[in-house]
Amino acid sequence: MIVARAWAGKRFAVLGLARSGAATVAALVTAGADVVAWDSDATRREGLDGVAIADLDTLDLAGFDALVVSPGVPLNTHPLAAKARAAGVPIVGDIELFAQARAELPPHKVVGITGTNGKSTTTALVRHICEAAGLPVLMGGNIGLPILGQKPLPVGGVYVLELSSYQIDLTSSLDCDVAMLLNITPDHLDRYDGFDAYAASKARLFAMQSDGNVAIVGTGDAASRQIADSLAGRATLIDADPALDQSRWPALQGPHNAQNAAAAITAARALGIDCDVIEQALASFTGLPHRMERVATLGGVTWYDDSKATNPESTAPALAAFPRVHWILGGRAKGDDLDACLPHLGHVARAYTIGEAGPRFAEVLRPHVPVAEVETLERAVKLAAQEAVRGDVVLLSPAAASFDQFRDYEHRGRAFREAVEALA
C-alpha cells in the first residue's frame, strides 16, 4: 500500500468505510497515525485492526489533524463537514493523502483526468497506452482500485487518476504532471451553488499545478473554453477532430471518442511515448464495460451497452456514432430535457422509454421520432429485437440514472446483456 511517514503520530477521523475508506484507514494505521473511524453500515465497521470505532458526530473534532471523507459525502449539507469547518479541521479525501505521500514515492508522474463525460474511457485509454509503452502504470481515483491500497510503482511509473469534482473538492495539493479537462456540462448541481461553482471545482485541478506542467483542455463547451483562456496560454487545446480516422480503433467510435482519443494522444506525447506505440495501443484498446460496449451481433443487428451514459450529454455522442439506431433510454432523470440529444435524432429509427423518466422522455421525443413506452428494460429489448433489421444498432444509452429500477449503472448493463443473450 501507499503510506507516508508524514502521517505518523497525527490524528485522523475517517468517515465512510467502503473500499476507499477501508484502504485509507489501513494506510494511515500502517504509517503510525491515530485513527478514529465510522460508517453507518455496521458490517463495514467490523474487522478493522488498529483503529478506534466511534460515531464521529459525538466527538470533538478540534483535536484532529484532518477529517477524511469519501467523495460521496455532500460537503454542502453534511453536518459533520460543517462541524469540521467550525473546528478548523481540514476536510480531505484519499487523493489528497496520496498527494501528501508522493514525496516519499520513487520518482514518478501523475496524470489527472476530469470532465463531466468521457473521463473513465480516457483514463483507461491513457493507462493502456502506458502499458503498451512498457511503463509501470496504475489507474485509480474514481475508477479501479483505491489508490492508497495499491503497491507503489517503481522509478519511472505513471499514476493515472480519474478525478470527479467531488474528489477535487477534497484535494488541495495534487500537482499533476499532466492535468486534463475534457468537458463541463450541467451535472451534480445538488452539490454546488450553481453551474459556475461546479465548473470552478473542475478548474482547481489546474490551480494546483506547478508552472511548466502540462495542461490539456477540451474546447467543446463554453465553460471549458473559459477555463482554457484563464490558463494564460499554457493549455494545450483539444477537441473531436473530424479528420481523425477512427476506423483503425474499433473501441473508439463516435465523436465523443474522437475527443477522448485526442486527449489521450496528447497526454501520451507529453509523457514521451512514441507515436507508433500510441497508434498500436489505440487499435488494441477494448474499451470499458457499459461504455459503448458491443454486447452481441444477432441476425446482422449489433447491440451496444452504454449504460454508463447517465445524462443526455453523454448519450448524445453515442447516438451520433451510428446511422440507424433503436434507442433504449430512461431511468431516474437528472433533468426534464433531452436537448443535447435532439440534434442526433435523425439517426434514431425508434425510441423505447423505460423507468421513471419514461413518460416524460416519450413526451419530449414523440414529435421527432417513433416512440414506444415499454416501462422495463426487458420489454424494450424484446420489442427492439422484433423491429430492428440487418445493419441496425440497438443502443442502451439511458441519459438517466439507474436507481429507479437497478442498483447502479453496472447492474443495468448486466441486465441488458442478459436480456440480449436470452434472444439467441
Backbone hydrogen bonds in HBPLUS format (Angstrom, degrees):
<---DONOR---> <-ACCEPTOR-->    atom                        ^
c    i                          cat <-CA-CA->   ^        H-A-AA   ^      H-
h    n   atom  resd res      DA  || num        DHA   H-A  angle D-A-AA Bond
n    s   type  num  typ     dist DA aas  dist angle  dist       angle   num
A0002-ILE N   A0148-LEU O   2.93 MM 146  4.89 160.9  1.97 133.9 140.3     1
A0007-TRP N   A0004-ALA O   3.12 MM   3  5.81 167.7  2.13 117.4 121.0     2
A0008-ALA N   A0005-ARG O   3.04 MM   3  5.48 156.2  2.10 114.5 121.5     3
A0010-LYS N   A0007-TRP O   3.07 MM   3  5.58 164.3  2.10 136.4 137.7     4
A0009-GLY N   A0032-GLY O   2.94 MM  23  5.97 176.1  1.94 126.9 125.9     5
A0034-ASP N   A0010-LYS O   2.79 MM  24  5.97 170.4  1.80 164.2 167.0     6
A0065-ASP N   A0011-ARG O   2.76 MM  54  5.38 154.9  1.83 141.9 150.2     7
A0012-PHE N   A0034-ASP O   2.86 MM  22  6.24 160.6  1.89 163.5 169.2     8
A0036-VAL N   A0012-PHE O   2.98 MM  24  6.40 160.1  2.02 161.4 167.7     9
A0013-ALA N   A0066-ALA O   3.10 MM  53  6.48 166.2  2.12 158.8 163.2    10
A0068-VAL N   A0013-ALA O   2.70 MM  55  6.04 166.6  1.71 167.2 171.2    11
A0014-VAL N   A0036-VAL O   2.85 MM  22  6.27 157.5  1.90 152.2 159.3    12
A0038-TRP N   A0014-VAL O   2.97 MM  24  6.43 143.5  2.10 164.7 174.9    13
A0015-LEU N   A0068-VAL O   2.81 MM  53  6.18 163.5  1.84 166.6 172.3    14
A0016-GLY N   A0038-TRP O   2.86 MM  22  6.14 175.6  1.86 168.1 169.5    15
A0022-ALA N   A0018-ALA O   2.77 MM   4  5.82 165.7  1.79 168.0 170.9    16
A0023-ALA N   A0019-ARG O   3.06 MM   4  6.23 160.1  2.10 147.7 153.2    17
A0024-THR N   A0020-SER O   2.90 MM   4  6.04 149.5  2.00 142.3 150.9    18
A0025-VAL N   A0021-GLY O   2.96 MM   4  6.22 163.0  1.99 151.2 154.7    19
A0026-ALA N   A0022-ALA O   3.07 MM   4  6.27 165.1  2.09 148.6 152.4    20
A0027-ALA N   A0023-ALA O   3.02 MM   4  6.21 158.1  2.07 146.3 151.9    21
A0028-LEU N   A0024-THR O   2.93 MM   4  6.15 165.6  1.96 157.1 160.9    22
A0029-VAL N   A0025-VAL O   2.93 MM   4  6.07 167.3  1.95 156.9 160.4    23
A0030-THR N   A0026-ALA O   2.99 MM   4  6.05 161.8  2.02 144.9 150.5    24
A0031-ALA N   A0027-ALA O   3.03 MM   4  6.20 144.1  2.16 141.0 150.4    25
A0033-ALA N   A0028-LEU O   2.94 MM   5  5.33 163.1  1.97 153.4 150.1    26
A0032-GLY N   A0029-VAL O   2.96 MM   3  5.16 154.8  2.02 106.1 114.3    27
A0052-ALA N   A0035-VAL O   2.99 MM  17  6.29 163.9  2.02 162.5 158.0    28
A0037-ALA N   A0052-ALA O   2.82 MM  15  6.28 159.5  1.86 165.5 171.0    29
A0054-ALA N   A0037-ALA O   3.14 MM  17  6.20 158.1  2.19 151.9 158.6    30
A0044-ARG N   A0041-ASP O   3.06 MM   3  5.65 140.1  2.23 113.7 123.6    31
A0045-ARG N   A0042-ALA O   3.05 MM   3  5.21 144.6  2.18 102.0 112.7    32
A0046-GLU N   A0043-THR O   3.45 MM   3  5.60 165.5  2.48 103.7 107.1    33
A0058-THR N   A0055-ASP O   2.98 MM   3  5.75 158.7  2.02 121.2 127.3    34
A0059-LEU N   A0056-LEU O   3.19 MM   3  5.23 162.7  2.23 105.0 110.3    35
A0064-PHE N   A0061-LEU O   2.98 MM   3  5.55 169.6  1.99 128.3 129.4    36
A0067-LEU N   A0090-PRO O   2.86 MM  23  6.20 166.0  1.88 166.7 171.5    37
A0092-VAL N   A0067-LEU O   2.89 MM  25  6.23 159.6  1.93 154.7 161.6    38
A0069-VAL N   A0092-VAL O   2.96 MM  23  6.39 157.2  2.01 168.0 170.9    39
A0073-VAL N   A0070-SER O   3.11 MM   3  5.81 172.6  2.11 123.9 126.2    40
A0077-THR N   A0074-PRO O   3.20 MM   3  5.68 152.9  2.28 111.6 118.6    41
A0078-HIS N   A0074-PRO O   2.89 MM   4  5.63 159.3  1.93 168.4 171.4    42
A0081-ALA N   A0078-HIS O   3.13 MM   3  5.50 129.0  2.40 106.5 118.8    43
A0082-ALA N   A0078-HIS O   3.37 MM   4  6.81 157.1  2.42 150.2 156.1    44
A0083-LYS N   A0079-PRO O   2.92 MM   4  6.16 151.4  2.01 144.6 153.3    45
A0084-ALA N   A0080-LEU O   2.90 MM   4  6.14 152.5  1.98 145.7 152.1    46
A0085-ARG N   A0081-ALA O   3.01 MM   4  6.27 162.3  2.04 150.3 154.8    47
A0086-ALA N   A0082-ALA O   2.99 MM   4  6.19 160.5  2.03 148.0 153.3    48
A0087-ALA N   A0083-LYS O   3.12 MM   4  6.33 139.3  2.30 137.8 148.2    49
A0087-ALA N   A0084-ALA O   3.09 MM   3  5.07 124.8  2.41  93.9 108.4    50
A0089-VAL N   A0084-ALA O   2.90 MM   5  5.05 166.2  1.92 150.7 147.8    51
A0088-GLY N   A0085-ARG O   2.99 MM   3  4.97 155.3  2.05 102.0 109.9    52
A0093-GLY N   A0170-LEU O   3.10 MM  77  5.03 132.7  2.34 141.3 131.2    53
A0097-LEU N   A0093-GLY O   3.27 MM   4  6.67 153.3  2.34 146.1 153.7    54
A0098-PHE N   A0094-ASP O   2.92 MM   4  6.18 150.7  2.00 141.4 149.5    55
A0099-ALA N   A0095-ILE O   2.90 MM   4  6.21 153.9  1.97 144.1 151.4    56
A0100-GLN N   A0096-GLU O   2.96 MM   4  6.28 149.6  2.05 144.8 152.7    57
A0101-ALA N   A0097-LEU O   3.00 MM   4  6.26 137.2  2.19 140.7 152.3    58
A0101-ALA N   A0098-PHE O   3.02 MM   3  5.01 125.9  2.32  95.0 109.8    59
A0102-ARG N   A0099-ALA O   3.36 MM   3  5.34 152.5  2.44  98.8 106.5    60
A0104-GLU N   A0101-ALA O   3.04 MM   3  5.73 153.5  2.11 120.8 128.1    61
A0105-LEU N   A0102-ARG O   3.00 MM   3  5.15 163.9  2.02 111.2 116.5    62
A0156-GLY N   A0107-PRO O   2.87 MM  49  5.99 155.6  1.93 148.8 156.3    63
A0109-LYS N   A0157-GLY O   2.99 MM  48  6.46 148.3  2.09 150.8 161.0    64
A0159-TYR N   A0109-LYS O   2.89 MM  50  6.32 163.3  1.92 160.4 162.8    65
A0177-ASP N   A0110-VAL O   2.98 MM  67  5.37 126.7  2.27 133.5 148.9    66
A0178-VAL N   A0110-VAL O   3.12 MM  68  6.49 156.1  2.18 157.3 157.9    67
A0111-VAL N   A0159-TYR O   2.85 MM  48  6.21 164.7  1.88 159.7 163.8    68
A0161-LEU N   A0111-VAL O   2.79 MM  50  6.09 170.2  1.80 172.6 176.0    69
A0112-GLY N   A0178-VAL O   2.83 MM  66  6.28 155.7  1.89 161.3 168.8    70
A0180-MET N   A0112-GLY O   2.80 MM  68  6.11 148.6  1.90 159.4 169.6    71
A0113-ILE N   A0161-LEU O   2.86 MM  48  6.11 162.2  1.89 172.4 174.3    72
A0163-LEU N   A0113-ILE O   2.80 MM  50  5.76 169.6  1.81 159.3 157.6    73
A0114-THR N   A0180-MET O   2.84 MM  66  6.10 163.6  1.87 156.9 162.2    74
A0182-LEU N   A0114-THR O   3.03 MM  68  6.44 159.8  2.07 143.0 147.3    75
A0116-THR N   A0183-ASN O   3.05 MM  67  5.91 153.8  2.12 127.4 135.3    76
A0122-THR N   A0118-GLY O   3.03 MM   4  6.16 165.3  2.06 153.6 158.3    77
A0123-THR N   A0119-LYS O   2.87 MM   4  5.86 156.0  1.93 142.1 148.9    78
A0124-ALA N   A0120-SER O   2.97 MM   4  6.18 169.8  1.98 153.8 156.3    79
A0125-LEU N   A0121-THR O   2.87 MM   4  6.02 148.2  1.97 144.3 154.1    80
A0126-VAL N   A0122-THR O   2.90 MM   4  6.11 160.5  1.94 151.2 155.1    81
A0127-ARG N   A0123-THR O   3.05 MM   4  6.32 163.0  2.08 151.0 155.8    82
A0128-HIS N   A0124-ALA O   2.96 MM   4  6.13 155.3  2.02 141.8 148.9    83
A0129-ILE N   A0125-LEU O   2.92 MM   4  6.21 156.2  1.98 151.6 157.4    84
A0130-CYS N   A0126-VAL O   2.98 MM   4  6.23 160.8  2.01 150.7 155.8    85
A0131-GLU N   A0127-ARG O   2.89 MM   4  6.18 158.3  1.94 152.9 159.0    86
A0132-ALA N   A0128-HIS O   2.93 MM   4  6.18 156.0  1.99 146.2 152.8    87
A0133-ALA N   A0129-ILE O   2.98 MM   4  6.25 136.5  2.17 141.5 153.5    88
A0133-ALA N   A0130-CYS O   3.09 MM   3  5.02 126.3  2.40  92.3 106.7    89
A0135-LEU N   A0130-CYS O   2.98 MM   5  5.32 159.9  2.02 157.1 151.3    90
A0134-GLY N   A0131-GLU O   2.97 MM   3  5.07 158.1  2.02 105.2 112.0    91
A0158-VAL N   A0136-PRO O   2.81 MM  22  6.26 146.7  1.92 147.0 157.1    92
A0138-LEU N   A0158-VAL O   3.06 MM  20  6.54 151.1  2.14 153.8 158.9    93
A0160-VAL N   A0138-LEU O   2.80 MM  22  6.09 176.9  1.80 169.5 169.9    94
A0140-GLY N   A0160-VAL O   3.01 MM  20  6.42 154.2  2.08 152.5 156.8    95
A0162-GLU N   A0140-GLY O   3.04 MM  22  6.44 158.4  2.09 164.3 158.3    96
A0142-ASN N   A0162-GLU O   2.77 MM  20  5.10 157.7  1.82 135.6 142.7    97
A0149-GLY N   A0146-PRO O   3.13 MM   3  5.46 140.0  2.30 106.0 117.2    98
A0150-GLN N   A0147-ILE O   3.30 MM   3  5.56 167.8  2.32 109.7 113.2    99
A0157-GLY N   A0154-PRO O   3.12 MM   3  5.77 138.2  2.30 147.9 146.7   100
A0168-ILE N   A0164-SER O   3.06 MM   4  6.41 156.0  2.12 150.5 157.4   101
A0169-ASP N   A0165-SER O   2.88 MM   4  6.11 151.3  1.96 147.9 155.8   102
A0170-LEU N   A0167-GLN O   3.13 MM   3  5.19 134.6  2.35  96.0 108.1   103
A0171-THR N   A0168-ILE O   3.07 MM   3  5.07 160.4  2.11 114.3 114.5   104
A0214-VAL N   A0177-ASP O   2.94 MM  37  6.07 147.8  2.05 160.8 150.9   105
A0179-ALA N   A0214-VAL O   2.89 MM  35  6.26 165.1  1.91 159.2 161.6   106
A0216-ILE N   A0179-ALA O   2.83 MM  37  6.18 155.4  1.89 159.8 167.0   107
A0181-LEU N   A0216-ILE O   2.86 MM  35  6.28 157.1  1.91 157.7 164.6   108
A0218-GLY N   A0181-LEU O   2.79 MM  37  6.16 149.9  1.87 158.5 167.6   109
A0191-ARG N   A0188-HIS O   3.01 MM   3  5.81 166.9  2.02 123.5 127.9   110
A0192-TYR N   A0189-LEU O   3.29 MM   3  5.10 160.6  2.33  98.5 104.3   111
A0198-TYR N   A0194-GLY O   3.32 MM   4  6.69 151.2  2.41 143.3 151.3   112
A0199-ALA N   A0195-PHE O   2.90 MM   4  6.23 161.4  1.93 158.2 162.9   113
A0200-ALA N   A0196-ASP O   2.90 MM   4  6.09 150.9  1.98 142.0 150.4   114
A0201-SER N   A0197-ALA O   3.07 MM   4  6.31 140.5  2.23 139.2 148.6   115
A0201-SER N   A0198-TYR O   3.18 MM   3  5.18 126.4  2.48  94.5 107.9   116
A0202-LYS N   A0198-TYR O   3.35 MM   4  6.77 154.2  2.42 146.5 151.6   117
A0203-ALA N   A0199-ALA O   3.05 MM   4  6.36 154.5  2.11 148.2 155.7   118
A0204-ARG N   A0201-SER O   3.27 MM   3  5.47 142.9  2.42 100.9 110.6   119
A0205-LEU N   A0202-LYS O   3.19 MM   3  6.04 164.2  2.22 121.6 125.4   120
A0206-PHE N   A0203-ALA O   3.04 MM   3  5.76 143.1  2.18 118.9 126.3   121
A0207-ALA N   A0203-ALA O   3.39 MM   4  6.76 151.1  2.48 139.9 148.1   122
A0208-MET N   A0204-ARG O   3.16 MM   4  6.29 139.7  2.33 147.4 153.8   123
A0209-GLN N   A0206-PHE O   3.03 MM   3  5.24 157.6  2.08 107.5 114.7   124
A0213-ASN N   A0210-SER O   3.20 MM   3  5.87 165.6  2.23 134.7 137.1   125
A0236-THR N   A0215-ALA O   2.75 MM  21  6.11 165.9  1.77 154.6 157.2   126
A0217-VAL N   A0236-THR O   2.95 MM  19  6.23 160.8  1.98 153.6 158.7   127
A0238-ILE N   A0217-VAL O   2.95 MM  21  6.06 155.7  2.01 141.0 143.9   128
A0219-THR N   A0238-ILE O   2.94 MM  19  6.14 132.8  2.17 156.7 165.2   129
A0225-ARG N   A0221-ASP O   3.08 MM   4  6.32 159.4  2.13 151.3 157.7   130
A0226-GLN N   A0222-ALA O   2.92 MM   4  6.13 151.3  2.01 148.2 155.7   131
A0227-ILE N   A0223-ALA O   3.12 MM   4  6.43 152.1  2.21 143.0 149.9   132
A0228-ALA N   A0224-SER O   2.89 MM   4  6.20 158.0  1.94 150.7 157.1   133
A0229-ASP N   A0225-ARG O   2.91 MM   4  6.17 155.7  1.97 147.6 153.8   134
A0230-SER N   A0226-GLN O   3.10 MM   4  6.35 139.3  2.28 137.8 148.4   135
A0230-SER N   A0227-ILE O   3.05 MM   3  5.06 124.3  2.38  94.2 108.8   136
A0231-LEU N   A0228-ALA O   3.11 MM   3  5.38 155.5  2.17 106.8 114.4   137
A0234-ARG N   A0231-LEU O   3.08 MM   3  5.76 169.0  2.09 123.7 127.2   138
A0244-LEU N   A0241-ASP O   2.90 MM   3  5.34 165.1  1.93 119.2 124.1   139
A0249-TRP N   A0246-GLN O   2.91 MM   3  5.35 164.0  1.93 118.4 123.8   140
A0252-LEU N   A0249-TRP O   3.00 MM   3  5.45 165.5  2.02 125.8 128.3   141
A0258-ALA N   A0254-GLY O   3.09 MM   4  6.45 130.6  2.34 139.6 153.8   142
A0259-GLN N   A0255-PRO O   3.21 MM   4  6.57 150.7  2.30 144.5 149.7   143
A0260-ASN N   A0256-HIS O   2.97 MM   4  6.32 159.5  2.02 144.1 150.5   144
A0261-ALA N   A0257-ASN O   2.85 MM   4  5.82 159.4  1.89 137.8 143.4   145
A0262-ALA N   A0258-ALA O   2.97 MM   4  6.12 157.9  2.02 140.8 147.4   146
A0263-ALA N   A0259-GLN O   2.88 MM   4  6.10 158.9  1.92 154.2 159.6   147
A0264-ALA N   A0260-ASN O   2.96 MM   4  6.19 161.9  1.99 148.7 153.8   148
A0265-ILE N   A0261-ALA O   2.83 MM   4  6.00 160.1  1.87 153.8 159.4   149
A0266-THR N   A0262-ALA O   3.05 MM   4  6.21 159.0  2.09 143.7 149.1   150
A0267-ALA N   A0263-ALA O   2.97 MM   4  6.26 158.7  2.02 149.8 155.6   151
A0268-ALA N   A0264-ALA O   2.85 MM   4  6.03 161.6  1.89 150.6 155.9   152
A0269-ARG N   A0265-ILE O   2.94 MM   4  6.16 157.1  1.99 149.8 155.7   153
A0270-ALA N   A0266-THR O   3.07 MM   4  6.28 151.0  2.16 141.3 149.3   154
A0271-LEU N   A0267-ALA O   3.05 MM   4  6.39 132.0  2.28 140.3 153.3   155
A0271-LEU N   A0268-ALA O   3.08 MM   3  5.01 130.5  2.34  92.8 106.3   156
A0273-ILE N   A0268-ALA O   3.05 MM   5  5.52 168.0  2.07 151.8 148.6   157
A0272-GLY N   A0269-ARG O   2.91 MM   3  4.97 156.4  1.97 104.0 111.2   158
A0278-ILE N   A0274-ASP O   3.06 MM   4  6.41 156.9  2.11 151.5 158.5   159
A0279-GLU N   A0275-CYS O   3.00 MM   4  6.25 162.8  2.03 152.5 155.9   160
A0280-GLN N   A0276-ASP O   3.07 MM   4  6.28 161.4  2.11 147.3 152.0   161
A0281-ALA N   A0277-VAL O   2.95 MM   4  6.14 154.0  2.02 148.8 156.1   162
A0282-LEU N   A0278-ILE O   2.95 MM   4  6.22 156.6  2.00 154.0 160.1   163
A0283-ALA N   A0279-GLU O   3.15 MM   4  6.39 152.9  2.23 145.0 151.8   164
A0284-SER N   A0280-GLN O   3.09 MM   4  6.33 141.1  2.25 140.5 150.6   165
A0285-PHE N   A0281-ALA O   2.99 MM   4  5.97 121.4  2.34 145.9 158.5   166
A0291-ARG N   A0288-LEU O   3.33 MM   3  5.56 154.0  2.40 131.0 126.4   167
A0308-LYS N   A0290-HIS O   2.93 MM  18  5.56 166.9  1.95 158.9 156.2   168
A0293-GLU N   A0305-ASP O   2.97 MM  12  5.04 165.0  1.99 141.4 136.4   169
A0305-ASP N   A0293-GLU O   2.77 MM  12  5.04 165.7  1.79 149.7 151.5   170
A0295-VAL N   A0303-TRP O   2.76 MM   8  5.48 162.5  1.79 154.2 159.7   171
A0303-TRP N   A0296-ALA O   2.82 MM   7  5.36 167.3  1.83 163.8 165.3   172
A0298-LEU N   A0301-VAL O   2.81 MM   3  5.23 151.0  1.89 156.0 152.9   173
A0301-VAL N   A0298-LEU O   3.00 MM   3  5.23 164.3  2.03 113.1 117.9   174
A0391-GLY N   A0300-GLY O   2.87 MM  91  5.63 174.3  1.87 130.3 131.8   175
A0302-THR N   A0392-ASP O   3.18 MM  90  6.62 158.6  2.22 156.5 155.6   176
A0394-VAL N   A0302-THR O   2.87 MM  92  6.25 159.3  1.91 152.9 159.5   177
A0304-TYR N   A0394-VAL O   2.88 MM  90  6.27 163.6  1.91 164.5 168.8   178
A0396-LEU N   A0304-TYR O   3.03 MM  92  6.28 174.1  2.03 167.5 167.0   179
A0306-ASP N   A0396-LEU O   2.71 MM  90  5.41 142.1  1.85 151.4 163.2   180
A0309-ALA N   A0306-ASP O   2.97 MM   3  5.79 167.8  1.99 125.8 129.5   181
A0310-THR N   A0308-LYS O   3.01 MM   2  5.67 112.5  2.48 113.5  96.5   182
A0399-ALA N   A0309-ALA O   3.02 MM  90  5.63 136.4  2.22 147.9 148.8   183
A0314-SER N   A0311-ASN O   3.14 MM   3  5.65 133.2  2.36 111.3 122.2   184
A0315-THR N   A0311-ASN O   3.22 MM   4  6.50 139.5  2.39 146.8 158.4   185
A0315-THR N   A0312-PRO O   3.17 MM   3  4.99 127.9  2.46  91.5 105.5   186
A0316-ALA N   A0312-PRO O   2.93 MM   4  6.02 155.0  1.99 154.9 159.6   187
A0318-ALA N   A0315-THR O   2.91 MM   3  5.31 128.2  2.19 111.5 126.2   188
A0319-LEU N   A0315-THR O   3.17 MM   4  6.56 152.0  2.25 156.7 165.2   189
A0320-ALA N   A0316-ALA O   3.14 MM   4  6.46 148.3  2.24 145.7 155.1   190
A0321-ALA N   A0318-ALA O   3.18 MM   3  5.18 148.4  2.29  97.9 107.2   191
A0393-VAL N   A0324-ARG O   3.09 MM  69  6.34 150.9  2.18 155.4 164.4   192
A0325-VAL N   A0347-HIS O   2.71 MM  22  5.87 154.0  1.77 159.6 165.4   193
A0349-ALA N   A0325-VAL O   2.71 MM  24  5.54 153.3  1.78 141.2 150.7   194
A0326-HIS N   A0393-VAL O   2.76 MM  67  6.13 157.2  1.81 160.0 167.7   195
A0395-LEU N   A0326-HIS O   2.84 MM  69  6.06 160.9  1.88 153.9 160.0   196
A0327-TRP N   A0350-ARG O   2.92 MM  23  6.32 150.2  2.01 160.0 163.8   197
A0352-TYR N   A0327-TRP O   2.75 MM  25  6.08 156.1  1.81 161.3 161.6   198
A0328-ILE N   A0395-LEU O   2.85 MM  67  6.03 174.2  1.85 155.2 156.9   199
A0397-SER N   A0328-ILE O   3.14 MM  69  6.21 153.1  2.22 159.5 165.4   200
A0329-LEU N   A0352-TYR O   3.04 MM  23  6.31 161.2  2.08 151.7 156.6   201
A0354-ILE N   A0329-LEU O   2.87 MM  25  6.18 145.0  1.99 148.4 158.7   202
A0330-GLY N   A0398-PRO O   2.98 MM  68  4.92 162.3  2.01 118.4 123.4   203
A0357-ALA N   A0331-GLY O   2.78 MM  26  5.40 149.3  1.87 152.6 162.5   204
A0332-ARG N   A0401-ALA O   2.86 MM  69  4.87 163.6  1.89 129.3 134.1   205
A0401-ALA N   A0332-ARG O   2.88 MM  69  4.87 143.7  2.01 148.9 138.6   206
A0341-CYS N   A0338-LEU O   2.86 MM   3  5.50 141.9  2.00 119.3 130.2   207
A0342-LEU N   A0339-ASP O   3.22 MM   3  5.31 139.1  2.39 100.7 111.5   208
A0344-HIS N   A0341-CYS O   2.98 MM   3  5.69 157.6  2.03 124.9 132.0   209
A0345-LEU N   A0342-LEU O   3.27 MM   3  5.41 171.7  2.27 117.2 116.6   210
A0347-HIS N   A0344-HIS O   3.08 MM   3  5.88 167.4  2.10 120.9 125.0   211
A0348-VAL N   A0345-LEU O   3.00 MM   3  5.10 159.3  2.05 107.2 113.9   212
A0351-ALA N   A0370-PRO O   2.93 MM  19  6.33 161.0  1.97 153.2 158.8   213
A0372-ALA N   A0351-ALA O   2.82 MM  21  6.25 151.4  1.90 154.0 163.7   214
A0353-THR N   A0372-ALA O   2.96 MM  19  6.36 148.4  2.06 147.4 157.6   215
A0374-VAL N   A0353-THR O   3.04 MM  21  5.93 140.5  2.20 148.9 160.0   216
A0375-GLU N   A0353-THR O   3.16 MM  22  6.33 138.3  2.34 150.3 147.4   217
A0355-GLY N   A0375-GLU O   2.92 MM  20  5.35 165.1  1.95 134.8 132.0   218
A0358-GLY N   A0355-GLY O   2.97 MM   3  5.23 155.4  2.04 109.6 117.6   219
A0361-PHE N   A0357-ALA O   2.83 MM   4  5.89 173.4  1.84 172.3 174.6   220
A0362-ALA N   A0358-GLY O   2.87 MM   4  5.95 155.7  1.93 151.2 158.4   221
A0363-GLU N   A0359-PRO O   3.03 MM   4  6.22 152.2  2.11 142.9 149.9   222
A0364-VAL N   A0360-ARG O   3.06 MM   4  6.38 153.5  2.13 149.1 155.8   223
A0365-LEU N   A0361-PHE O   2.97 MM   4  6.15 158.6  2.02 150.7 156.2   224
A0366-ARG N   A0362-ALA O   2.91 MM   4  5.74 150.7  1.99 151.6 157.1   225
A0368-HIS N   A0365-LEU O   2.79 MM   3  5.47 158.4  1.84 128.5 136.1   226
A0369-VAL N   A0365-LEU O   3.03 MM   4  6.02 159.2  2.07 155.6 161.7   227
A0376-THR N   A0374-VAL O   2.73 MM   2  5.75 144.5  1.86 104.3  95.7   228
A0380-ALA N   A0376-THR O   3.11 MM   4  6.37 154.5  2.17 143.7 151.3   229
A0381-VAL N   A0377-LEU O   2.98 MM   4  6.25 159.5  2.02 155.8 159.8   230
A0382-LYS N   A0378-GLU O   3.12 MM   4  6.37 164.2  2.14 148.8 152.8   231
A0383-LEU N   A0379-ARG O   2.97 MM   4  6.14 164.4  2.00 153.9 157.6   232
A0384-ALA N   A0380-ALA O   2.91 MM   4  5.99 163.0  1.94 150.1 155.5   233
A0385-ALA N   A0381-VAL O   2.97 MM   4  6.07 153.2  2.04 146.3 153.5   234
A0386-GLN N   A0382-LYS O   3.28 MM   4  6.55 139.2  2.46 135.5 145.1   235
A0386-GLN N   A0383-LEU O   3.09 MM   3  5.15 126.6  2.39  95.9 109.6   236
A0387-GLU N   A0383-LEU O   3.12 MM   4  6.38 143.4  2.26 145.4 155.4   237
A0387-GLU N   A0384-ALA O   3.16 MM   3  5.12 123.2  2.50  93.2 107.4   238
A0388-ALA N   A0384-ALA O   2.86 MM   4  5.75 158.3  1.91 159.3 160.9   239
A0392-ASP N   A0389-VAL O   2.90 MM   3  5.67 158.6  1.95 152.0 155.2   240
A0405-GLN N   A0402-SER O   3.19 MM   3  6.23 146.9  2.30 133.3 137.2   241
A0406-PHE N   A0402-SER O   2.89 MM   4  5.42 152.7  1.96 158.0 161.1   242
A0412-ARG N   A0408-ASP O   3.13 MM   4  6.47 159.2  2.17 151.2 157.2   243
A0413-GLY N   A0409-TYR O   2.90 MM   4  6.11 154.3  1.96 142.8 149.8   244
A0414-ARG N   A0410-GLU O   2.89 MM   4  6.17 157.2  1.94 151.4 157.4   245
A0415-ALA N   A0411-HIS O   2.97 MM   4  6.19 155.8  2.03 147.1 153.8   246
A0416-PHE N   A0412-ARG O   3.00 MM   4  6.28 148.9  2.10 145.4 153.8   247
A0417-ARG N   A0413-GLY O   2.99 MM   4  6.31 163.3  2.02 150.6 154.3   248
A0418-GLU N   A0414-ARG O   2.92 MM   4  6.17 164.4  1.94 152.9 156.9   249
A0419-ALA N   A0415-ALA O   2.99 MM   4  6.17 153.4  2.07 142.4 149.5   250
A0420-VAL N   A0416-PHE O   2.92 MM   4  6.19 157.3  1.98 154.7 161.1   251
A0421-GLU N   A0417-ARG O   2.82 MM   4  6.05 165.6  1.84 156.8 160.9   252
A0422-ALA N   A0418-GLU O   3.01 MM   4  6.13 138.4  2.19 137.7 148.3   253
A0423-LEU N   A0420-VAL O   2.95 MM   3  5.35 153.4  2.02 109.3 117.9   254
A0424-ALA N   A0421-GLU O   3.26 MM   3  5.57 142.4  2.41 104.1 113.0   255
